[in-house]
Amino acid sequence: MTCQLWYWPDFPGRGEFVRLYMEAAEIDYEDMARLEGADALVEDMHARQGIRPFAPPYLVDGDVCVAQTPLILTYLQDREGLGSGELETDLQLVQLQMDIADLVEEVFRTHHPVAPGLHYADQMDAAYEMAHDFRENRLPKYLIHFENCLSANGGPFMLGQQWSHVDTSLFQLMEGLDHAFPRLMERLQGNFPYLEGVQSTVPDIEGVAAYLASERRLDFNEQGIFRHYEELDQQ
Amino acid sequence: MTCQLWYWPDFPGRGEFVRLYMEAAEIDYEDMARLEGADALVEDMHARQGIRPFAPPYLVDGDVCVAQTPLILTYLQDREGLGSGELETDLQLVQLQMDIADLVEEVFRTHHPVAPGLHYADQMDAAYEMAHDFRENRLPKYLIHFENCLSANGGPFMLGQQWSHVDTSLFQLMEGLDHAFPRLMERLQGNFPYLEGVQSTVPDIEGVAAYLASERRLDFNEQGIFRHYEELDQQ
């Protein structure tokens, strides 16, 4: 059955972590708000009853509706029989995906530290301070964490030779950081060989290669999570 | 087998969501850093190899080590055979637990909008703005969400008559909000009858009642997530 992904249509954001995995795993899906528009997304989300999504992205698969990026990815992994078969390993993959989601939220807060509903221009002073701490403390702490975890199985992927949703997400994360913080990421180059390895290897996955060459792939822009504001990057 | 919980010993924080569920489900556990101190926690976490926790809380159960509060709770639920038996329902519980974790992070950011490593006193201006937006926009949005979901099965618990980890977490969330924002929560009283219902019913769960009456229960204080700073509450 074809899945339906609901996410904002105009920027990669959190939805792109889901798209990339579906493309890597060659799962049929309809990208609903890109077909029907952002208003259709708002309408669909508000019409849902019972225990419902708090925010996009969410996935509809027949009677199942599931939100929260790490949970969507775990659901798809199990649906496609792409889990490792080991409970502890599968738990570690979800855990890493939640660590990635936490970092993604911190990236968003570099330009929206005070209020997600206000414009960046209305919170620039706090953003400047937040981005400084992010560059100096938070991001290195996360990158060291992912690098250590990647090294455990020798690379190139988190589980070694077999890719998982964690790898497509780490790829997207590194691409987003390169877009948002080009000077910082240039300075860090060479410090995280495993992360650089996963970033350069994921595009070779057949489904990913086809996707990246297609018009379905959205470029980063100045909406959503990964935005380039020169004053928030390394000086 | 006895589980080991690792979390900071001096405030309830995120660890309390795990403790409450273990106490409700009457699961044997050792609260390691309360037995051995915060240094032992730092040492244990740094000594872990392979795919490891990014931050406390984490749970050790024999060979399994699992971090991230929603994942720990899901793991414990499945270990104890306390799931609903329906895939879609169990997914919804994890999803709600992740929504709660997101809100908990926003509560933390009301007093630490700029840098988790800096003191509150060094980010008070941004905190004041952040807390205003939290009180006016973000918190009501989350509370309406949880209220709507709770109403789906008629209460008092998320799934109706049977409690789950979502209910113990919603209880802790409401208690924390009452501590941090007493004037705001007083103003909101009566607006969220289902949330008030779950908050008043969870303490009747036998294991929870015993826990709340014990010395194991940690009071809120001015560390961790839920802190009362008068200037961040409703004026």
Interface residues (C-beta under 8 A of the other chain):
Chain A: Q49 G50 I51 R52 P53 F54 D63 V64 V66 A67 Q68 P70 L71 Y75 L87 E88 L91 Q92 V94 Q95 L96 M98 D99 D102 E105 R109 P113 V114 A115 P116 G117 L118 Q123 D125 A126 E129 M130 D133 N137 R138 Y142 H145 N148 C149 A152 M158
Chain B: Q49 G50 I51 R52 P53 F54 D63 V64 V66 A67 Q68 P70 L71 Y75 L87 E88 L91 Q92 V94 Q95 L96 M98 D99 D102 E105 R109 P113 V114 A115 P116 G117 L118 Q123 D125 A126 E129 M130 D133 N137 R138 Y142 H145 N148 C149 A152 M158
